[in-house]
Amino acid sequence: MRYLTALAALGLVLALPGAVQGGSVFNGTVDYNTDAYGNYALLTGGLFANGQTSTSPGKRGVMIYIHDQDPHPFGSYPAAFQQWKRDGWFDATAGVALTLNYGGPIVFDNNGIDTGTYPTNFYGNPSTPSEITPGLYCGFSMSNNLDWTYAGYFRLEDETTFDQISGYFAQTYYVPIDLTHPFDFNMNVYSAVDGTGTDAGYKMPVNTGAFRGDVFSDDLVSGAFSIADTGEVRHYTGFDNNDDIIYRLTYTLDSPITLPAGEYFFSHDAQVIPEPATMAGLMLGIGSLVGYIRRRR
């Protein structure tokens, strides 16, 4: 259950009504299918941490998507109603950008955003910003808008304890996400299973019949979300040649958890919260939700 949203910059606490449409379950319908609030575009990672050998070139082995209903704007994508599907756009990535912290220090990192160690030009070449780079963002990772979510492969060689889990998204030039609007965010970790049929020989996330992960879900583990500007940008030629701001979405757990060594898939997404009339006035003049916090209990 969603309890409250805190707008830290203004000291406002707003009670939120009920559950958001769609959410963790499949309902066979695209819930909103709107660009009114922009699109949440999560970033890929370029560091092959912990001896990871699974990559994407030609094999499409580490970037996977699932949707609840065939999203009409994506006519070029194969229909995969309520099934995980490999994606071929991300040839050089290690998976969805993920950082795990425990007691402050980083204990897992497949992206280098917070340490400034990402591969040269992975998130764009500032001298050639229109160049297509490996660090693409996955647009429309919104589980109750187009009902679409990406997950990325990662591997833990050793048992790993963490109390913070972070993903990253870009403020893209095309239909940028409206950070003045409150969203309900989700983070999930799925166990990896062997693919079958055309996916034989590949790892896939276990299909839980929902957007909720079977290994970890913020729906089931208490903690708080926060958003911060990383100070990094993704260089890309868009409207006015603006660079894309890279934001960090962090879930801080109330108590640490430990994942055994193994193979997993990580996912995060934003859910649209319909804006109540009373909220519209409160949101006027708010330039950003950096520092936005939302608790789970």
VOPAGU-2260 file (C-alpha; in pm, 1 decimal, decimal comma):
REM VOPAGU-2260
SITE   aa  ch    i         X         Y         Z
SITE  MET   A    0       0,0       0,0       0,0
SITE  ARG   A    1     122,8     351,7     -81,4
SITE  TYR   A    2     124,4     569,9     228,0
SITE  LEU   A    3     268,1     914,0     164,5
SITE  THR   A    4     478,6    1132,4     -58,7
SITE  ALA   A    5     717,5    1387,6      87,4
SITE  LEU   A    6     824,3    1691,1    -112,1
SITE  ALA   A    7    1142,3    1751,3      80,9
SITE  ALA   A    8    1223,3    2083,5     -80,5
SITE  LEU   A    9     898,4    2238,8      47,5
SITE  GLY   A   10     850,7    2033,3     361,0
SITE  LEU   A   11     514,3    1917,1     229,8
SITE  VAL   A   12     367,9    1578,4     312,3
SITE  LEU   A   13      78,3    1465,8      94,3
SITE  ALA   A   14    -139,5    1164,3     169,3
SITE  LEU   A   15    -198,3     959,7    -143,4
SITE  PRO   A   16    -521,5     775,8    -212,5
SITE  GLY   A   17    -542,9     401,8    -266,1
SITE  ALA   A   18    -343,2     185,0    -500,2
SITE  VAL   A   19    -229,8     301,3    -841,9
SITE  GLN   A   20    -392,7     141,1   -1145,3
SITE  GLY   A   21    -198,3    -141,5   -1302,7
SITE  GLY   A   22      82,8    -172,9   -1056,0
SITE  SER   A   23     246,0    -504,9    -993,2
SITE  VAL   A   24     -23,7    -718,6   -1156,5
SITE  PHE   A   25    -114,1    -777,5   -1519,8
SITE  ASN   A   26    -468,0    -677,7   -1610,3
SITE  GLY   A   27    -460,6    -717,9   -1989,2
SITE  THR   A   28    -507,7    -346,0   -2053,2
SITE  VAL   A   29    -279,9     -52,6   -2127,8
SITE  ASP   A   30    -379,5     159,9   -1831,2
SITE  TYR   A   31    -297,7     514,6   -1945,5
SITE  ASN   A   32    -104,8     515,4   -2275,6
SITE  THR   A   33     -28,9     887,1   -2241,0
SITE  ASP   A   34     269,7    1116,1   -2283,6
SITE  ALA   A   35     112,3    1375,2   -2054,4
SITE  TYR   A   36     368,6    1316,8   -1779,8
SITE  GLY   A   37     661,0    1226,0   -2002,0
SITE  ASN   A   38     848,4     899,9   -2031,4
SITE  TYR   A   39    1071,5     732,6   -1774,4
SITE  ALA   A   40    1390,1     626,2   -1953,3
SITE  LEU   A   41    1618,5     399,8   -1752,1
SITE  LEU   A   42    1987,9     376,9   -1840,8
SITE  THR   A   43    2201,8      78,9   -1931,5
SITE  GLY   A   44    2535,4      -7,0   -1769,0
SITE  GLY   A   45    2871,4     -64,5   -1936,5
SITE  LEU   A   46    3091,7    -225,7   -1668,6
SITE  PHE   A   47    3107,2    -604,6   -1676,0
SITE  ALA   A   48    3133,1    -653,2   -1303,2
SITE  ASN   A   49    3220,7    -966,3   -1104,8
SITE  GLY   A   50    3342,0   -1168,3   -1399,0
SITE  GLN   A   51    3019,7   -1129,3   -1596,7
SITE  THR   A   52    3056,5   -1273,8   -1943,8
SITE  SER   A   53    2699,9   -1237,2   -2070,1
SITE  THR   A   54    2678,1    -947,2   -2314,4
SITE  SER   A   55    2439,2    -832,5   -2584,7
SITE  PRO   A   56    2623,4    -822,8   -2921,9
SITE  GLY   A   57    2421,0   -1020,3   -3173,1
SITE  LYS   A   58    2276,8   -1238,6   -2898,4
SITE  ARG   A   59    2054,9    -992,5   -2714,8
SITE  GLY   A   60    2122,1   -1172,6   -2392,1
SITE  VAL   A   61    2106,2    -913,2   -2114,1
SITE  MET   A   62    1830,5    -662,3   -2191,9
SITE  ILE   A   63    1479,3    -800,0   -2155,0
SITE  TYR   A   64    1136,1    -637,7   -2164,6
SITE  ILE   A   65     783,2    -737,1   -2077,7
SITE  HIS   A   66     449,6    -565,8   -2128,7
SITE  ASP   A   67      97,1    -625,1   -2015,7
SITE  GLN   A   68     -64,7    -537,2   -2347,5
SITE  ASP   A   69      72,7    -479,6   -2697,3
SITE  PRO   A   70     180,2    -112,3   -2675,3
SITE  HIS   A   71      60,3      53,9   -2993,8
SITE  PRO   A   72     349,2     302,3   -3040,8
SITE  PHE   A   73     591,9      11,6   -3069,1
SITE  GLY   A   74     475,8    -146,7   -3390,7
SITE  SER   A   75     831,6    -256,9   -3469,5
SITE  TYR   A   76     851,9    -465,8   -3152,3
SITE  PRO   A   77     740,5    -827,8   -3159,1
SITE  ALA   A   78     420,0    -883,8   -2970,3
SITE  ALA   A   79     501,9   -1056,7   -2642,2
SITE  PHE   A   80     189,2   -1025,0   -2436,9
SITE  GLN   A   81     278,5   -1086,3   -2071,9
SITE  GLN   A   82     600,5   -1266,7   -2168,8
SITE  TRP   A   83     963,9   -1162,4   -2128,2
SITE  LYS   A   84    1130,6   -1081,4   -2459,1
SITE  ARG   A   85    1495,2   -1014,0   -2549,2
SITE  ASP   A   86    1573,5    -670,1   -2694,1
SITE  GLY   A   87    1833,1    -611,3   -2965,1
SITE  TRP   A   88    1894,6    -239,0   -2928,7
SITE  PHE   A   89    2164,0    -257,3   -2662,7
SITE  ASP   A   90    2461,1    -433,0   -2818,9
SITE  ALA   A   91    2743,7    -334,6   -2581,6
SITE  THR   A   92    2569,8    -309,0   -2247,4
SITE  ALA   A   93    2612,3    -518,4   -1933,9
SITE  GLY   A   94    2247,5    -473,3   -1837,5
SITE  VAL   A   95    2034,5    -209,1   -1666,1
SITE  ALA   A   96    2262,7      28,8   -1472,3
SITE  LEU   A   97    2264,6     -89,3   -1109,4
SITE  THR   A   98    2453,5       9,6    -793,3
SITE  LEU   A   99    2430,2    -165,9    -456,5
SITE  ASN   A  100    2561,6      -4,3    -136,0
SITE  TYR   A  101    2606,1    -138,7     213,9
SITE  GLY   A  102    2676,9      96,1     502,1
SITE  GLY   A  103    2784,3     360,4     250,9
SITE  PRO   A  104    3045,0     187,0      29,5
SITE  ILE   A  105    2950,4      43,2    -309,7
SITE  VAL   A  106    2938,9    -337,8    -309,0
SITE  PHE   A  107    2821,3    -382,4    -671,1
SITE  ASP   A  108    2845,7    -147,8    -969,1
SITE  ASN   A  109    2791,8    -226,3   -1336,8
SITE  ASN   A  110    2786,2     132,9   -1464,8
SITE  GLY   A  111    3053,6     362,3   -1313,6
SITE  ILE   A  112    2822,4     665,4   -1300,2
SITE  ASP   A  113    2880,8     738,7    -931,5
SITE  THR   A  114    3254,8     668,3    -950,9
SITE  GLY   A  115    3326,4     836,3   -1284,7
SITE  THR   A  116    3461,9     510,4   -1424,7
SITE  TYR   A  117    3214,0     436,1   -1702,7
SITE  PRO   A  118    3370,7     345,1   -2038,8
SITE  THR   A  119    3487,1     635,7   -2254,5
SITE  ASN   A  120    3194,8     783,7   -2448,4
SITE  PHE   A  121    2960,4     511,4   -2322,4
SITE  TYR   A  122    2703,0     775,1   -2230,2
SITE  GLY   A  123    2778,1     988,2   -2533,1
SITE  ASN   A  124    3069,4    1175,1   -2685,7
SITE  PRO   A  125    3049,3    1549,2   -2601,4
SITE  SER   A  126    3242,0    1638,0   -2915,7
SITE  THR   A  127    3008,4    1429,1   -3132,3
SITE  PRO   A  128    2681,2    1427,0   -2940,0
SITE  SER   A  129    2477,6    1280,3   -3223,4
SITE  GLU   A  130    2693,4     969,0   -3231,9
SITE  ILE   A  131    2504,6     652,6   -3141,9
SITE  THR   A  132    2661,6     520,1   -2823,8
SITE  PRO   A  133    2625,2     195,6   -2629,4
SITE  GLY   A  134    2473,4     362,9   -2324,1
SITE  LEU   A  135    2127,2     393,6   -2467,5
SITE  TYR   A  136    1831,9     454,5   -2243,7
SITE  CYS   A  137    1525,5     235,3   -2247,8
SITE  GLY   A  138    1222,8     459,1   -2287,2
SITE  PHE   A  139     872,8     391,8   -2163,0
SITE  SER   A  140     968,1     182,8   -1860,3
SITE  MET   A  141     637,5     263,5   -1695,8
SITE  SER   A  142     437,3     -30,6   -1569,0
SITE  ASN   A  143      96,9     137,9   -1561,5
SITE  ASN   A  144     126,7     379,0   -1855,4
SITE  LEU   A  145     216,7     168,4   -2157,0
SITE  ASP   A  146     246,9    -117,1   -1906,5
SITE  TRP   A  147     603,2    -179,8   -2017,8
SITE  THR   A  148     914,7    -259,5   -1811,2
SITE  TYR   A  149    1277,2    -347,0   -1886,3
SITE  ALA   A  150    1499,0    -576,6   -1680,4
SITE  GLY   A  151    1875,2    -619,0   -1705,7
SITE  TYR   A  152    2096,6    -917,1   -1631,1
SITE  PHE   A  153    2352,8    -903,4   -1349,7
SITE  ARG   A  154    2569,2   -1160,4   -1177,1
SITE  LEU   A  155    2691,9   -1182,7    -817,4
SITE  GLU   A  156    2999,6   -1398,1    -771,7
SITE  ASP   A  157    2970,9   -1381,9    -393,2
SITE  GLU   A  158    2694,9   -1348,5    -137,2
SITE  THR   A  159    2615,1    -976,8    -128,8
SITE  THR   A  160    2449,6    -770,8     146,3
SITE  PHE   A  161    2307,7    -427,4      66,3
SITE  ASP   A  162    2093,4    -158,4     225,3
SITE  GLN   A  163    2063,4      68,7     -79,9
SITE  ILE   A  164    1976,3     -21,8    -437,0
SITE  SER   A  165    2002,7     237,4    -715,7
SITE  GLY   A  166    1898,7     257,7   -1078,9
SITE  TYR   A  167    1946,6     550,4   -1318,6
SITE  PHE   A  168    1727,3     735,0   -1564,9
SITE  ALA   A  169    1779,4    1016,9   -1813,2
SITE  GLN   A  170    1581,9    1335,8   -1859,9
SITE  THR   A  171    1557,8    1275,8   -2232,8
SITE  TYR   A  172    1496,9    1536,4   -2498,3
SITE  TYR   A  173    1194,7    1347,2   -2632,8
SITE  VAL   A  174     884,8    1369,6   -2415,3
SITE  PRO   A  175    1092,5    1430,4   -2098,9
SITE  ILE   A  176     953,9    1295,0   -1775,4
SITE  ASP   A  177     776,6    1568,4   -1581,3
SITE  LEU   A  178     959,2    1571,4   -1248,7
SITE  THR   A  179     713,4    1822,2   -1110,3
SITE  HIS   A  180     458,1    1541,8   -1113,6
SITE  PRO   A  181     470,3    1278,6    -838,1
SITE  PHE   A  182     526,3     923,0    -954,5
SITE  ASP   A  183     514,6     592,5    -774,6
SITE  PHE   A  184     844,9     416,5    -838,0
SITE  ASN   A  185     918,8      45,3    -834,7
SITE  MET   A  186    1232,3    -166,4    -802,9
SITE  ASN   A  187    1239,7    -540,7    -854,0
SITE  VAL   A  188    1492,2    -822,8    -878,2
SITE  TYR   A  189    1400,8   -1145,1   -1059,0
SITE  SER   A  190    1572,9   -1480,9   -1049,9
SITE  ALA   A  191    1725,1   -1598,0   -1378,6
SITE  VAL   A  192    1594,8   -1908,4   -1554,1
SITE  ASP   A  193    1697,7   -2089,0   -1871,2
SITE  GLY   A  194    1506,9   -1975,6   -2178,3
SITE  THR   A  195    1305,2   -2216,0   -2389,1
SITE  GLY   A  196    1201,1   -2229,1   -2753,9
SITE  THR   A  197    1359,1   -1941,9   -2949,4
SITE  ASP   A  198    1519,5   -1824,2   -2623,6
SITE  ALA   A  199    1694,9   -2156,8   -2555,8
SITE  GLY   A  200    2054,2   -2094,5   -2452,6
SITE  TYR   A  201    1976,2   -1753,9   -2301,6
SITE  LYS   A  202    1902,4   -1648,4   -1946,4
SITE  MET   A  203    1561,5   -1492,4   -1888,9
SITE  PRO   A  204    1389,5   -1342,3   -1582,3
SITE  VAL   A  205    1144,8   -1576,9   -1417,6
SITE  ASN   A  206     791,9   -1485,2   -1523,7
SITE  THR   A  207     600,3   -1411,6   -1204,5
SITE  GLY   A  208     283,8   -1325,7   -1396,8
SITE  ALA   A  209     328,5    -966,0   -1284,3
SITE  PHE   A  210     578,4    -679,8   -1280,5
SITE  ARG   A  211     681,1    -777,5    -925,4
SITE  GLY   A  212    1013,9    -956,2    -879,7
SITE  ASP   A  213    1036,6   -1287,7    -700,0
SITE  VAL   A  214    1376,2   -1213,3    -537,5
SITE  PHE   A  215    1323,3    -852,7    -427,2
SITE  SER   A  216    1040,3    -601,5    -453,3
SITE  ASP   A  217    1002,5    -263,7    -284,6
SITE  ASP   A  218     634,4    -358,8    -247,5
SITE  LEU   A  219     741,9    -617,7       7,8
SITE  VAL   A  220    1053,9    -463,8     168,3
SITE  SER   A  221    1011,6    -143,9     371,8
SITE  GLY   A  222    1221,6     158,5     287,4
SITE  ALA   A  223    1222,5     494,9     110,1
SITE  PHE   A  224    1281,3     616,9    -244,5
SITE  SER   A  225    1486,9     926,3    -324,5
SITE  ILE   A  226    1596,5    1096,2    -646,1
SITE  ALA   A  227    1920,3    1291,0    -697,1
SITE  ASP   A  228    2102,5    1451,9    -989,0
SITE  THR   A  229    2423,8    1251,9   -1039,7
SITE  GLY   A  230    2605,0    1547,6   -1193,2
SITE  GLU   A  231    2662,1    1336,1   -1503,9
SITE  VAL   A  232    2495,9    1383,6   -1840,3
SITE  ARG   A  233    2425,4    1175,5   -2144,8
SITE  HIS   A  234    2530,8    1361,7   -2457,2
SITE  TYR   A  235    2280,9    1338,7   -2736,2
SITE  THR   A  236    2157,3    1559,0   -3016,3
SITE  GLY   A  237    1799,4    1648,7   -2939,8
SITE  PHE   A  238    1595,0    1963,4   -2940,5
SITE  ASP   A  239    1841,8    2252,3   -2899,3
SITE  ASN   A  240    2118,4    1990,4   -2863,9
SITE  ASN   A  241    2056,9    1968,3   -2491,0
SITE  ASP   A  242    2242,4    1702,7   -2294,3
SITE  ASP   A  243    2030,9    1460,5   -2094,6
SITE  ILE   A  244    2058,9    1491,1   -1717,5
SITE  ILE   A  245    2127,9    1156,4   -1550,8
SITE  TYR   A  246    1935,3    1101,8   -1228,7
SITE  ARG   A  247    1982,6     836,4    -962,4
SITE  LEU   A  248    1676,3     661,2    -818,8
SITE  THR   A  249    1768,4     503,7    -483,4
SITE  TYR   A  250    1568,9     278,1    -256,2
SITE  THR   A  251    1708,1     282,3      99,6
SITE  LEU   A  252    1598,9     -25,9     291,3
SITE  ASP   A  253    1501,5      -2,9     656,0
SITE  SER   A  254    1699,0    -325,0     713,7
SITE  PRO   A  255    1972,2    -474,4     491,0
SITE  ILE   A  256    1912,6    -790,7     290,3
SITE  THR   A  257    2152,7   -1046,4     144,4
SITE  LEU   A  258    2141,0   -1204,8    -200,3
SITE  PRO   A  259    2320,3   -1536,7    -255,6
SITE  ALA   A  260    2578,7   -1561,5    -531,9
SITE  GLY   A  261    2401,6   -1618,9    -861,0
SITE  GLU   A  262    2242,4   -1468,8   -1170,9
SITE  TYR   A  263    1959,2   -1215,6   -1153,1
SITE  PHE   A  264    1768,0    -950,5   -1346,6
SITE  PHE   A  265    1714,0    -596,3   -1213,5
SITE  SER   A  266    1426,3    -366,2   -1308,1
SITE  HIS   A  267    1294,4     -24,2   -1211,8
SITE  ASP   A  268    1009,0     184,6   -1344,4
SITE  ALA   A  269     779,5     479,1   -1277,3
SITE  GLN   A  270     403,5     460,3   -1239,0
SITE  VAL   A  271     172,4     749,1   -1322,6
SITE  ILE   A  272     -25,5     880,7   -1026,5
SITE  PRO   A  273    -336,3    1063,9   -1148,8
SITE  GLU   A  274    -311,4    1420,4   -1025,3
SITE  PRO   A  275    -588,1    1517,9    -778,8
SITE  ALA   A  276    -726,8    1867,3    -818,0
SITE  THR   A  277    -592,5    1959,9    -473,9
SITE  MET   A  278    -243,0    1853,8    -573,7
SITE  ALA   A  279    -233,4    2074,2    -883,6
SITE  GLY   A  280    -217,9    2392,4    -677,6
SITE  LEU   A  281      50,1    2254,4    -448,9
SITE  MET   A  282     267,9    2161,3    -742,6
SITE  LEU   A  283     273,9    2513,2    -891,0
SITE  GLY   A  284     619,3    2664,9    -880,1
SITE  ILE   A  285     797,1    2340,5    -796,7
SITE  GLY   A  286    1085,1    2320,8   -1042,8
SITE  SER   A  287    1208,9    1973,8    -959,7
SITE  LEU   A  288    1147,7    1671,0    -743,3
SITE  VAL   A  289    1517,4    1608,5    -682,1
SITE  GLY   A  290    1514,2    1499,7    -320,8
SITE  TYR   A  291    1165,9    1350,9    -364,8
SITE  ILE   A  292    1104,4    1076,2    -110,7
SITE  ARG   A  293     833,0     813,5     -87,6
SITE  ARG   A  294     818,2     549,4     180,0
SITE  ARG   A  295     704,0     188,8     166,4
SITE  ARG   A  296     591,7       5,7     477,3
